[in-house]
Amino acid sequence: MSKPNFQAMSQKELQAYVLAHRDDREAFYAYLDKLHVEANWVEMPALESTEDLENYPEFIERVRNGSES
C-alpha cells in the first residue's frame, strides 16, 4: 500500500489522516511541519486568570470565529 502525498494534503485533510492513522509517524511529522509553516496560531503569554483574556481581544475574536484564517 502506498502512502498519500502529505505535502499535497490540506491541513484539515492531514489532521484527519493523522487521527485515523495514529501510528503513522511520517504523517504526524508532516502535520507538525505543515502547522509550523502555516503558523496560523495566536501567541500570547501564560494567563494568570481568566480575566487576563480581556487583554487579548484578537485571541477571543479568533476563537469566536472558529479559528478561521
Backbone torsions as a table, in degrees:
resi	resn	phi	psi	omega
1	MET	NA	130.0	-178.9
2	SER	-88.8	150.1	179.5
3	LYS	-81.8	148.7	175.1
4	PRO	-68.3	163.5	176.2
5	ASN	-83.0	99.1	-175.5
6	PHE	-64.8	-33.4	-179.7
7	GLN	-67.8	-27.4	-179.5
8	ALA	-83.0	-14.5	-178.4
9	MET	-79.4	149.3	173.4
10	SER	-74.8	167.9	179.2
11	GLN	-59.6	-43.0	-179.8
12	LYS	-67.4	-39.9	177.5
13	GLU	-63.4	-43.2	-179.4
14	LEU	-67.9	-38.2	176.8
15	GLN	-61.3	-45.2	178.7
16	ALA	-62.0	-41.2	179.1
17	TYR	-63.0	-45.8	-179.3
18	VAL	-62.1	-40.5	178.8
19	LEU	-66.7	-32.8	179.5
20	ALA	-81.5	-22.6	-177.7
21	HIS	-128.7	67.3	-172.5
22	ARG	-63.2	-18.4	179.5
23	ASP	-91.7	-1.5	-177.5
24	ASP	-85.9	95.1	-177.8
25	ARG	-65.4	-37.3	179.8
26	GLU	-59.8	-43.4	178.3
27	ALA	-65.8	-41.5	179.9
28	PHE	-60.2	-47.2	-179.9
29	TYR	-69.3	-32.3	174.9
30	ALA	-64.6	-39.1	177.7
31	TYR	-64.6	-45.2	178.1
32	LEU	-61.9	-40.9	177.8
33	ASP	-61.3	-42.4	-179.8
34	LYS	-64.6	-41.4	177.4
35	LEU	-60.9	-42.4	-179.0
36	HIS	-66.1	-42.1	-178.5
37	VAL	-67.8	-44.2	-177.3
38	GLU	-74.7	-28.7	174.8
39	ALA	40.0	58.5	-178.3
40	ASN	-103.8	38.7	178.5
41	TRP	-111.9	164.5	177.4
42	VAL	-106.2	121.9	179.0
43	GLU	-90.9	138.5	177.4
44	MET	-156.1	153.9	179.5
45	PRO	-70.2	164.7	178.5
46	ALA	-60.9	143.0	-179.2
47	LEU	-88.9	146.0	175.8
48	GLU	-89.7	-29.1	179.1
49	SER	-155.6	170.4	178.8
50	THR	-67.2	-24.5	178.0
51	GLU	-65.9	-25.3	178.0
52	ASP	-62.0	-23.2	178.7
53	LEU	-60.2	-25.3	178.5
54	GLU	-62.4	-20.9	179.3
55	ASN	-81.5	-4.8	-176.7
56	TYR	-129.1	68.2	-176.8
57	PRO	-62.7	-29.7	179.3
58	GLU	-66.6	-33.0	177.6
59	PHE	-69.4	-45.8	179.4
60	ILE	-61.9	-42.7	179.3
61	GLU	-62.6	-41.5	-180.0
62	ARG	-65.8	-40.2	177.6
63	VAL	-66.3	-41.6	179.1
64	ARG	-63.6	-33.1	-179.8
65	ASN	-87.8	10.2	177.2
66	GLY	77.1	24.6	177.7
67	SER	59.1	28.0	177.3
68	GLU	-77.8	140.6	178.0
69	SER	-92.8	NA	NA
